Amino acid sequence: MGLLSKKDTKLITDPLADNNPITIQVLGICSALAITAELKASIVMSIAVLFVLGVGNVVISLMRNIIPSKIRIIVQLIVVATLVIIVDLILKAFAYELSKTLSVFVGLIITNCIIMGRFEAFALANGPWRSFLDGIGNSLGYAVILIIVGFFRELLGSGSLLGIKVLGDPIEKTGVYAFGYENNGFMLLAPMALITVGIIIWVQRSRNEALIEDN
Amino acid sequence: MEHLELFFKSIFVDNMVFATFLGMCSYLAVSKKVSTAVGLGAAVIFVMAITVPLNWLLDTYILKDGALAWLGPEYAQYDLSFLSFIMFIATIATMVQLVEIIVEKFSPALYNSLGIFLPLIAVNCAILGGSLFMQSREIQSLGLAFNYGISSGIGWFLAILAIAAIREKIRYSNIPAPLRGLGITFIITGLMAIGFMSFGGMLTGGEAEETTEQTVATVAPSDKDTIEATEDAINLAKNEKEIKE
């Protein structure tokens, strides 16, 4: 058994596939789409959300009995905003270039519906340890989609992964470019993120028929 | 002229939904029916028109580097911009509550149509996004900030209205089962975003005319298809009725 009981493990593994925050619960789409043109940005964004949601869930869970329910949204927003400011300042200090690429989307973690959704649905009703696991699980589910989308967009769009040119050099025509392969610049444009997520949803729902919705 | 340019730019070129993906959550969740979509869209325009100029005032007179200079020269060195997230979101959350209370008191009819959407809006990324973009694009005056708020709101309104109309029609088409609902909505939004990208040339002139004509041409037949599909469905329903009778 060890550290985690069966129920606790389920809290982490469930959001990874069958209850994924992005493809099933439709939460936190904005940032998932806007910053996924590069794999690196998607990874950093995932870590930021992991931190904010993990810590935020614990904080809200600890305060759940003293927050008056009328003003809970404002309290939740303040907690998230504080955590996001910490993330933003850390990014500005240690990865300035990246924080420029992410621009306002770091700030928009505040209104990322995953976070508010988990606070409302889980942290307000459960203890800190379970809330922490739930936060980690959901942000990992978010990270999985972000990383898949970022992987395909960077690979097909600019022929590189994490900035390393894995498919050869497009200008000197080495690697696969020698056979006449061209980068699909369209993948770097914003609309393709939507279509990529659409395809992920398609694949996921064909594998698991229970998830199919009627129009 | 400056106002007109910003107005059209925020509606079409920098459309909240299609260019920056802001407010996608409510955009996807509340777009099943045109009537609710109109309600939410109107509420977004309303709240953005209030919060963006308000946050502009906050940013210019309190948060910016050296913004406190109006208090006296010894305050000129303060830079409070790290507080902007928390200030903006607090303003938005309180304004939304305040607007809700005021509307409920003075216009129950408006409250009935907008009311249920107002709490949703506090966590709509489009609202906070509007204020953050207003800050990062360095909008110059209060008037422009007001203009930016309203026009971004209108852009969002147009987007949710369009997708709601398409989703009402698409119910009659034969979509692969796994794509139904969310999947096809994503792909349609992607296609609409590609269409909106053709507005990019609008303000630079030149080839803009050609590209917009193309989108009109490509959009028109698909509209026709959906109309035909609905007519087919209606005819089908009529036939079934007749058979039953």
Boltz contact constraints between the chains, C-beta under 6 A:
constraints:
  - contact:
      token1: [A, 26]
      token2: [B, 28]
      max_distance: 6.0
  - contact:
      token1: [A, 29]
      token2: [B, 24]
      max_distance: 6.0
  - contact:
      token1: [A, 29]
      token2: [B, 25]
      max_distance: 6.0
  - contact:
      token1: [A, 30]
      token2: [B, 21]
      max_distance: 6.0
  - contact:
      token1: [A, 30]
      token2: [B, 22]
      max_distance: 6.0
  - contact:
      token1: [A, 30]
      token2: [B, 24]
      max_distance: 6.0
  - contact:
      token1: [A, 30]
      token2: [B, 125]
      max_distance: 6.0
  - contact:
      token1: [A, 33]
      token2: [B, 21]
      max_distance: 6.0
  - contact:
      token1: [A, 34]
      token2: [B, 21]
      max_distance: 6.0
  - contact:
      token1: [A, 73]
      token2: [B, 122]
      max_distance: 6.0
  - contact:
      token1: [A, 74]
      token2: [B, 93]
      max_distance: 6.0
  - contact:
      token1: [A, 77]
      token2: [B, 89]
      max_distance: 6.0
  - contact:
      token1: [A, 77]
      token2: [B, 93]
      max_distance: 6.0
  - contact:
      token1: [A, 81]
      token2: [B, 85]
      max_distance: 6.0
  - contact:
      token1: [A, 81]
      token2: [B, 86]
      max_distance: 6.0
  - contact:
      token1: [A, 81]
      token2: [B, 89]
      max_distance: 6.0
  - contact:
      token1: [A, 84]
      token2: [B, 85]
      max_distance: 6.0
  - contact:
      token1: [A, 85]
      token2: [B, 85]
      max_distance: 6.0
  - contact:
      token1: [A, 104]
      token2: [B, 132]
      max_distance: 6.0
  - contact:
      token1: [A, 104]
      token2: [B, 136]
      max_distance: 6.0
  - contact:
      token1: [A, 107]
      token2: [B, 85]
      max_distance: 6.0
  - contact:
      token1: [A, 107]
      token2: [B, 132]
      max_distance: 6.0
  - contact:
      token1: [A, 108]
      token2: [B, 125]
      max_distance: 6.0
  - contact:
      token1: [A, 108]
      token2: [B, 129]
      max_distance: 6.0
  - contact:
      token1: [A, 110]
      token2: [B, 89]
      max_distance: 6.0
  - contact:
      token1: [A, 111]
      token2: [B, 123]
      max_distance: 6.0
  - contact:
      token1: [A, 111]
      token2: [B, 125]
      max_distance: 6.0
  - contact:
      token1: [A, 111]
      token2: [B, 128]
      max_distance: 6.0
  - contact:
      token1: [A, 113]
      token2: [B, 25]
      max_distance: 6.0
  - contact:
      token1: [A, 116]
      token2: [B, 123]
      max_distance: 6.0
  - contact:
      token1: [A, 191]
      token2: [B, 190]
      max_distance: 6.0
  - contact:
      token1: [A, 191]
      token2: [B, 193]
      max_distance: 6.0
  - contact:
      token1: [A, 191]
      token2: [B, 194]
      max_distance: 6.0
  - contact:
      token1: [A, 194]
      token2: [B, 186]
      max_distance: 6.0
  - contact:
      token1: [A, 194]
      token2: [B, 189]
      max_distance: 6.0
  - contact:
      token1: [A, 194]
      token2: [B, 190]
      max_distance: 6.0
  - contact:
      token1: [A, 195]
      token2: [B, 187]
      max_distance: 6.0
  - contact:
      token1: [A, 195]
      token2: [B, 190]
      max_distance: 6.0
  - contact:
      token1: [A, 197]
      token2: [B, 186]
      max_distance: 6.0
  - contact:
      token1: [A, 198]
      token2: [B, 183]
      max_distance: 6.0
  - contact:
      token1: [A, 198]
      token2: [B, 186]
      max_distance: 6.0
  - contact:
      token1: [A, 198]
      token2: [B, 187]
      max_distance: 6.0
  - contact:
      token1: [A, 201]
      token2: [B, 182]
      max_distance: 6.0
  - contact:
      token1: [A, 201]
      token2: [B, 183]
      max_distance: 6.0
  - contact:
      token1: [A, 202]
      token2: [B, 178]
      max_distance: 6.0
  - contact:
      token1: [A, 202]
      token2: [B, 179]
      max_distance: 6.0
  - contact:
      token1: [A, 202]
      token2: [B, 183]
      max_distance: 6.0
  - contact:
      token1: [A, 205]
      token2: [B, 178]
      max_distance: 6.0
  - contact:
      token1: [A, 206]
      token2: [B, 178]
      max_distance: 6.0
  - contact:
      token1: [A, 212]
      token2: [B, 177]
      max_distance: 6.0
  - contact:
      token1: [A, 212]
      token2: [B, 178]
      max_distance: 6.0
  - contact:
      token1: [A, 213]
      token2: [B, 180]
      max_distance: 6.0
  - contact:
      token1: [A, 213]
      token2: [B, 181]
      max_distance: 6.0
  - contact:
      token1: [A, 215]
      token2: [B, 171]
      max_distance: 6.0
  - contact:
      token1: [A, 215]
      token2: [B, 180]
      max_distance: 6.0
